[in-house]
Amino acid sequence: METKVKAIHFVASQQLDDFVQKKVSKLNHFFEGIISAEVVLKVEKPEAAQNKNASIKLIVPNGELFAEKTADTFEEAVDDCCSALEKQLAKHKEKFRKK
């Protein structure tokens, strides 16, 4: 699976990039057919709490899956997105099997 990470309004550290790559690659355990993933990280209002936004779009056979979360840290937001996508992948896998 190809994973693209985009950072908007800041420069992502290598450590954050590695964390995102690792988390998103674990989604392959839930559904083998993921073609690619696009992760967008952005800071919304620098002075506010809960200002780190992460969105993940997965390209899968017969469609796309998407999750967007906001949290205090990018790690937490990415983690929440991955949890949401795990549920979506389970549903997609069921539909995929029925066809």
Secondary structure in CASP SS format (residue, H / E / C, confidence):
PFRMAT SS
TARGET T0000
AUTHOR 0000-0000-0000
METHOD secondary structure of the structure
MODEL  1
M C 1.00
E E 1.00
T E 1.00
K E 1.00
V E 1.00
K E 1.00
A E 1.00
I E 1.00
H C 1.00
F C 1.00
V C 1.00
A C 1.00
S C 1.00
Q H 1.00
Q H 1.00
L H 1.00
D H 1.00
D H 1.00
F H 1.00
V H 1.00
Q H 1.00
K H 1.00
K H 1.00
V H 1.00
S H 1.00
K H 1.00
L H 1.00
N H 1.00
H H 1.00
F C 1.00
F C 1.00
E C 1.00
G C 1.00
I C 1.00
I C 1.00
S E 1.00
A E 1.00
E E 1.00
V E 1.00
V E 1.00
L E 1.00
K E 1.00
V E 1.00
E C 1.00
K C 1.00
P C 1.00
E C 1.00
A C 1.00
A C 1.00
Q C 1.00
N C 1.00
K E 1.00
N E 1.00
A E 1.00
S E 1.00
I E 1.00
K E 1.00
L E 1.00
I E 1.00
V E 1.00
P C 1.00
N C 1.00
G E 1.00
E E 1.00
L E 1.00
F E 1.00
A E 1.00
E E 1.00
K E 1.00
T E 1.00
A E 1.00
D C 1.00
T C 1.00
F H 1.00
E H 1.00
E H 1.00
A H 1.00
V H 1.00
D H 1.00
D H 1.00
C H 1.00
C H 1.00
S H 1.00
A H 1.00
L H 1.00
E H 1.00
K H 1.00
Q H 1.00
L H 1.00
A H 1.00
K H 1.00
H H 1.00
K H 1.00
E H 1.00
K H 1.00
F H 1.00
R H 1.00
K H 1.00
K C 1.00
END
